[in-house]
Amino acid sequence: MKKVVLAYSGGLDTSCAIPWLKEKGYEVVAVIGDVGQGEDFEKIRTRALKTGASKAFVLDLKKEFVEDYVFAALKAGAIYERKYFLATSLSRPIIAKYQVEVAHKEKAGTLAHGCTGKGNDQVRFEVTAKLLDPKLDTIAPVRIWKFKTRDEEIDYLTSQGISIEVTKKKPYSIDKNIFGMSIEAGILEDPWIEPPEDIYQMTVSPEKAPAHATYLDIEFRKGIPVKLNGKLYDPVALLKKLNEVGGKNGIGRVDMVENRLVGIKSREIYECPSGTILHTAHQELEALVLDRETMRFKQSVSLKYADLVYYGLWETPLKKQLDAYIEETQKHMTGTIRLKLYKGNCTVAGRRSAYSRYKEELATYGEKDKFDQKLAEGFIKIWGMPY
């Protein structure tokens, strides 16, 4: 039998994919990437085996995911279309990387995933795999099988004697990791309809958040968050804590219509408390530390970096080149930002850094003023002279 390595989540599409691939004559090896979904991975592994996989590997990728992917995007300031913190997008290249490694160990010549032909994840998996090993083929069951709706997939699984936590009443497609969650499908496909409260898992409604504010002091070292309220955290624990605190305060809900890579617009709901908090803090520290021209130029780099992540181009030369530039900008990104969380709002309350470019004696209009205002006349004449 031909051997195929399937990126397996245990969700509807990949649960259908195992018996379907077996019907097509494949031996299926399932790879389950733990990027902080918080699920019962032994249950998912058992489900993969029960549905026909010959082997199922659970890989703990959380630490590498946060350190090498989430924090890389944070330092870059990568936010897709000004709203999406790229939680799902960032998880795909690391899963694809280990999917390729398992294929090598298992001597498999084919990879598979459960992505649709309309989505972005198919590109992220396949392009990453091709960049890492061009000899590997990929099969995408969802693009070619007979099922046209999620209801048909549920019926197929039922006929196979397989149970799954998806119903026709709640046919949402959900992807979750330690950095955030994406939710789509069902009634969410109508952009006029307000998302029902029961779709949210990480955040409370801002209306039900505490009536008092929560303050957080986040300390960065060279662009990486290391301390929360004076306590040192490892990267995984830090994101968990920020998700917990942010979620309780209704922080991190995003409802957006975005431009998918394949050319269609889609309505997406995201929850990303830690992303909202960390990006807000990081932006405020950059405003304090970076010089004007570096800050302005880096904004354009941030947009490009976000596109590269979203478009599945993580392993490309340009992305690696931008990483080198971004690292240079983060050399002095050390300091502490105080944030105020209150009923869905995340705002800055204080800033400090040994590398701060803010000088009170130049900005003040009080007695400490050392700015020579007489110089402004000559500056204005020279500034306006070309026009």
C-alpha positions as CSV (number, residue, x, y, z in Angstrom):
1,M,0.0,0.0,0.0
2,K,1.1,3.6,-0.6
3,K,1.8,5.4,2.6
4,V,0.5,8.9,3.3
5,V,1.2,11.2,6.3
6,L,-1.9,13.1,7.3
7,A,-1.9,16.3,9.3
8,Y,-4.6,15.2,11.7
9,S,-6.6,17.5,14.0
10,G,-9.4,15.1,15.0
11,G,-11.9,17.5,13.5
12,L,-14.6,16.8,10.9
13,D,-12.5,17.0,7.8
14,T,-9.5,15.0,8.9
15,S,-11.7,12.5,10.7
16,C,-13.4,11.8,7.3
17,A,-10.1,11.8,5.5
18,I,-8.7,8.7,7.2
19,P,-11.4,6.2,6.1
20,W,-11.6,8.0,2.7
21,L,-7.9,7.6,2.1
22,K,-8.0,4.0,3.2
23,E,-10.8,3.4,0.6
24,K,-8.4,4.8,-2.0
25,G,-5.7,2.3,-1.1
26,Y,-3.5,4.4,1.2
27,E,-1.9,3.4,4.5
28,V,-2.5,6.4,6.7
29,V,0.0,7.7,9.3
30,A,-1.6,10.5,11.4
31,V,0.5,13.4,12.7
32,I,-1.1,15.4,15.5
33,G,0.6,18.7,16.4
34,D,0.1,20.0,19.9
35,V,0.4,23.8,19.5
36,G,-1.6,24.5,22.6
37,Q,-5.2,23.5,21.6
38,G,-5.7,22.3,25.1
39,E,-7.5,19.1,23.9
40,D,-7.3,15.5,25.0
41,F,-4.6,14.3,22.6
42,E,-4.8,10.8,23.7
43,K,-8.4,10.7,22.8
44,I,-7.6,12.3,19.4
45,R,-4.8,9.8,18.8
46,T,-7.1,6.9,19.7
47,R,-9.8,8.3,17.4
48,A,-7.2,8.4,14.5
49,L,-6.3,4.7,15.1
50,K,-10.0,3.7,15.4
51,T,-10.9,5.3,12.2
52,G,-8.1,3.4,10.4
53,A,-4.7,5.1,10.8
54,S,-1.9,2.5,11.1
55,K,0.1,4.9,13.3
56,A,-0.7,8.2,15.1
57,F,2.0,10.5,16.5
58,V,1.3,13.3,19.0
59,L,4.1,15.9,18.9
60,D,4.4,18.6,21.6
61,L,5.3,21.7,19.6
62,K,4.1,24.4,22.0
63,K,7.5,25.8,23.1
64,E,8.9,26.0,19.6
65,F,5.7,27.4,18.3
66,V,5.6,30.3,20.8
67,E,9.4,31.0,20.7
68,D,10.1,30.7,17.0
69,Y,6.8,31.5,15.4
70,V,4.5,33.6,17.6
71,F,7.3,35.8,19.0
72,A,8.9,36.2,15.6
73,A,5.6,37.6,14.3
74,L,5.3,39.8,17.4
75,K,8.7,41.3,16.9
76,A,7.7,41.9,13.3
77,G,4.5,43.6,14.3
78,A,2.7,41.3,11.9
79,I,-1.1,41.8,11.9
80,Y,-3.0,40.8,8.7
81,E,-5.3,43.6,7.4
82,R,-4.9,45.5,10.7
83,K,-7.1,43.0,12.7
84,Y,-5.9,39.4,12.5
85,F,-3.0,38.3,14.7
86,L,-2.3,35.3,12.6
87,A,-2.7,32.6,15.2
88,T,-3.9,29.9,12.8
89,S,-1.6,31.1,10.0
90,L,1.5,30.8,12.3
91,S,0.7,27.2,13.4
92,R,0.6,25.8,9.9
93,P,4.3,26.0,8.9
94,I,5.5,24.3,12.1
95,I,3.0,21.5,11.7
96,A,3.9,21.1,8.0
97,K,7.6,21.0,9.0
98,Y,7.1,18.1,11.4
99,Q,4.7,16.4,8.9
100,V,7.6,16.4,6.5
101,E,10.0,15.0,9.1
102,V,7.6,12.1,9.9
103,A,7.2,11.4,6.2
104,H,11.0,11.0,6.0
105,K,11.1,8.7,9.0
106,E,8.2,6.6,7.8
107,K,9.5,6.5,4.2
108,A,6.3,8.0,2.9
109,G,6.1,9.7,-0.4
110,T,2.8,11.5,0.1
111,L,1.4,14.1,2.5
112,A,-2.3,14.9,3.1
113,H,-4.3,17.5,4.9
114,G,-7.9,18.3,5.6
115,C,-8.0,21.8,4.1
116,T,-10.7,23.0,1.7
117,G,-10.1,24.3,-1.8
118,K,-11.4,27.7,-0.7
119,G,-9.1,28.3,2.3
120,N,-5.7,29.5,3.0
121,D,-4.4,26.6,5.0
122,Q,-4.1,24.4,2.0
123,V,-1.5,26.8,0.6
124,R,0.4,27.0,3.9
125,F,0.7,23.3,4.2
126,E,1.6,22.5,0.6
127,V,4.0,25.4,0.0
128,T,5.8,24.8,3.2
129,A,6.2,21.1,2.4
130,K,7.4,21.8,-1.1
131,L,10.0,24.2,0.1
132,L,11.2,21.7,2.6
133,D,11.1,18.7,0.3
134,P,10.0,19.2,-3.3
135,K,9.9,15.4,-3.9
136,L,6.9,14.9,-1.6
137,D,3.4,14.7,-3.2
138,T,0.3,16.0,-1.6
139,I,-3.3,14.8,-1.7
140,A,-6.1,17.0,-0.5
141,P,-9.3,14.9,0.0
142,V,-11.6,17.8,0.6
143,R,-10.8,19.2,-2.8
144,I,-11.8,16.0,-4.6
145,W,-14.2,13.9,-2.6
146,K,-17.9,13.7,-3.2
147,F,-19.0,15.5,-0.1
148,K,-20.3,19.0,-0.8
149,T,-21.4,20.0,2.7
150,R,-20.3,19.5,6.3
151,D,-23.7,17.8,6.9
152,E,-22.8,15.2,4.3
153,E,-19.4,14.6,6.1
154,I,-21.2,14.1,9.4
155,D,-23.5,11.6,7.7
156,Y,-20.5,9.8,6.2
157,L,-18.8,9.5,9.6
158,T,-22.1,8.2,11.2
159,S,-22.3,5.5,8.5
160,Q,-18.7,4.5,9.4
161,G,-19.7,4.3,13.1
162,I,-17.5,7.3,14.1
163,S,-18.7,9.9,16.6
164,I,-17.4,13.5,16.6
165,E,-18.1,16.7,18.6
166,V,-19.7,18.4,15.6
167,T,-23.4,18.6,15.0
168,K,-25.7,19.9,12.3
169,K,-27.0,22.5,14.7
170,K,-23.5,23.8,15.4
171,P,-21.5,23.2,12.3
172,Y,-18.7,25.6,13.1
173,S,-15.2,25.1,11.8
174,I,-12.9,25.9,14.8
175,D,-9.2,26.0,14.9
176,K,-7.5,26.7,18.3
177,N,-4.0,27.0,19.6
178,I,-2.2,28.6,22.5
179,F,-2.1,32.0,20.7
180,G,-5.8,32.2,19.6
181,M,-8.8,30.7,18.0
182,S,-10.6,31.1,14.6
183,I,-14.2,30.3,14.1
184,E,-16.1,30.2,10.8
185,A,-19.0,28.4,8.9
186,G,-22.6,28.0,9.9
187,I,-24.6,31.2,10.4
188,L,-21.4,33.2,10.6
189,E,-21.3,33.1,6.8
190,D,-23.9,35.9,6.8
191,P,-21.8,39.0,7.6
192,W,-25.0,40.8,8.7
193,I,-25.6,38.4,11.6
194,E,-24.0,39.2,15.0
195,P,-22.0,36.2,16.2
196,P,-23.9,34.2,18.8
197,E,-22.4,34.3,22.3
198,D,-22.0,30.5,22.4
199,I,-19.3,30.5,19.8
200,Y,-16.7,32.1,22.1
201,Q,-14.5,29.9,24.2
202,M,-11.6,32.1,25.3
203,T,-13.4,35.4,26.2
204,V,-16.3,36.6,28.2
205,S,-18.6,39.2,26.7
206,P,-17.3,42.7,27.5
207,E,-20.7,43.5,29.0
208,K,-20.1,40.7,31.5
209,A,-16.5,41.6,32.2
210,P,-15.5,42.9,35.7
211,A,-16.6,46.5,36.6
212,H,-13.0,47.3,37.7
213,A,-9.9,47.6,35.5
214,T,-7.0,45.1,35.5
215,Y,-3.5,46.5,35.2
216,L,-0.6,44.5,33.7
217,D,3.1,45.3,33.6
218,I,4.7,43.5,30.7
219,E,8.5,43.6,30.6
220,F,10.3,43.0,27.2
221,R,13.9,42.1,26.5
222,K,15.0,42.7,23.0
223,G,11.4,42.6,21.8
224,I,10.4,39.4,23.6
225,P,8.0,39.5,26.6
226,V,9.6,37.9,29.6
227,K,7.9,39.1,32.8
228,L,4.3,39.8,33.8
229,N,3.8,42.1,36.9
230,G,7.4,41.5,37.8
231,K,7.2,37.7,37.7
232,L,9.4,35.8,35.2
233,Y,7.4,33.4,32.9
234,D,8.4,30.9,30.3
235,P,6.9,31.7,26.9
236,V,4.1,29.0,27.0
237,A,3.1,29.9,30.6
238,L,3.1,33.6,29.7
239,L,0.6,33.2,26.8
240,K,-1.6,31.0,28.9
241,K,-1.7,33.6,31.7
242,L,-2.4,36.5,29.3
243,N,-5.2,34.5,27.6
244,E,-6.7,33.9,31.0
245,V,-6.5,37.5,32.3
246,G,-7.4,39.0,28.9
247,G,-10.3,36.5,28.4
248,K,-11.8,37.5,31.8
249,N,-11.8,41.1,30.7
250,G,-13.4,40.5,27.3
251,I,-10.1,41.3,25.5
252,G,-9.3,39.9,22.0
253,R,-12.6,39.4,20.1
254,V,-12.3,40.2,16.4
255,D,-15.0,40.0,13.8
256,M,-13.7,40.7,10.3
257,V,-14.3,40.3,6.6
258,E,-10.9,39.4,5.2
259,N,-9.4,38.8,1.8
260,R,-8.3,35.2,1.5
261,L,-5.3,34.3,-0.7
262,V,-7.5,32.4,-3.2
263,G,-9.3,35.7,-4.1
264,I,-12.6,35.5,-2.1
265,K,-13.7,37.4,0.9
266,S,-14.7,35.5,4.0
267,R,-16.2,36.4,7.4
268,E,-14.0,35.2,10.2
269,I,-14.3,35.4,14.0
270,Y,-11.1,35.4,16.0
271,E,-10.3,35.3,19.7
272,C,-6.8,36.3,20.7
273,P,-6.5,37.8,24.2
274,S,-2.7,37.3,24.4
275,G,-2.2,38.6,20.9
276,T,-4.1,41.8,21.5
277,I,-2.3,42.4,24.8
278,L,1.2,41.7,23.5
279,H,0.9,43.5,20.2
280,T,-0.5,46.6,22.0
281,A,2.4,46.5,24.5
282,H,5.0,45.9,21.8
283,Q,3.7,48.8,19.6
284,E,3.9,51.2,22.6
285,L,7.4,50.1,23.4
286,E,8.5,50.6,19.8
287,A,7.0,54.1,19.8
288,L,9.1,54.9,22.9
289,V,12.4,53.4,21.7
290,L,12.7,53.4,17.9
291,D,13.7,56.5,15.9
292,R,11.2,58.0,13.5
293,E,12.6,56.7,10.2
294,T,13.1,53.1,11.6
295,M,9.6,53.1,13.0
296,R,8.0,54.3,9.8
297,F,10.0,51.9,7.6
298,K,9.3,49.0,9.9
299,Q,5.6,49.6,9.6
300,S,5.8,48.7,5.9
301,V,7.9,45.7,6.8
302,S,5.2,44.6,9.3
303,L,2.6,44.7,6.5
304,K,4.8,42.6,4.2
305,Y,5.7,40.1,7.0
306,A,2.0,39.6,7.8
307,D,1.3,38.9,4.1
308,L,4.1,36.4,4.0
309,V,2.8,34.5,7.0
310,Y,-0.8,34.6,5.8
311,Y,0.1,33.5,2.3
312,G,2.0,30.4,3.5
313,L,5.5,31.8,2.6
314,W,7.2,31.2,6.0
315,E,10.1,29.2,4.6
316,T,10.9,31.6,1.8
317,P,14.2,33.6,1.4
318,L,12.4,37.0,1.8
319,K,10.8,36.0,5.1
320,K,14.2,35.0,6.5
321,Q,15.8,38.2,5.2
322,L,13.1,40.3,6.9
323,D,13.8,38.3,10.1
324,A,17.4,39.6,10.0
325,Y,16.2,43.2,9.6
326,I,13.6,42.8,12.4
327,E,16.2,41.4,14.8
328,E,18.3,44.5,14.2
329,T,15.4,46.8,15.1
330,Q,14.8,44.9,18.4
331,K,18.2,45.3,19.9
332,H,17.1,48.1,22.2
333,M,13.5,46.9,22.6
334,T,13.9,46.4,26.3
335,G,11.5,48.0,28.8
336,T,8.2,47.8,30.5
337,I,4.7,48.7,29.3
338,R,1.7,49.0,31.7
339,L,-1.6,48.2,30.2
340,K,-5.2,48.7,31.4
341,L,-7.7,46.1,30.6
342,Y,-11.4,47.1,31.0
343,K,-14.5,45.6,29.4
344,G,-13.0,44.6,26.1
345,N,-10.5,47.6,25.9
346,C,-6.8,47.2,26.1
347,T,-5.0,50.6,26.5
348,V,-1.6,51.8,27.5
349,A,-1.3,53.2,31.0
350,G,2.5,53.6,31.4
351,R,5.8,53.2,29.5
352,R,9.5,53.1,30.6
353,S,12.8,52.0,29.1
354,A,16.4,52.6,29.6
355,Y,16.6,53.1,25.8
356,S,13.7,55.6,25.7
357,R,14.0,58.4,23.1
358,Y,11.4,60.5,24.9
359,K,13.1,63.4,26.7
360,E,10.9,65.3,29.1
361,E,13.2,68.4,29.0
362,L,12.6,68.6,25.2
363,A,8.8,67.9,25.3
364,T,7.8,69.9,28.3
365,Y,6.3,73.3,28.4
366,G,7.2,73.7,32.0
367,E,10.2,75.0,33.9
368,K,12.4,72.0,32.8
369,D,12.2,73.1,29.1
370,K,15.6,73.0,27.3
371,F,14.3,73.3,23.8
372,D,15.7,76.4,22.0
373,Q,12.5,77.6,20.3
374,K,14.5,80.3,18.4
375,L,15.9,77.6,16.2
376,A,12.4,76.9,14.8
377,E,12.4,80.0,12.6
378,G,15.4,78.8,10.5
379,F,14.1,75.2,10.4
380,I,10.8,76.3,9.0
381,K,12.3,78.4,6.3
382,I,14.6,75.6,5.2
383,W,11.8,73.0,5.4
384,G,9.5,75.1,3.2
385,M,12.1,76.4,0.8
386,P,11.7,73.6,-1.9
387,Y,8.1,74.5,-2.3
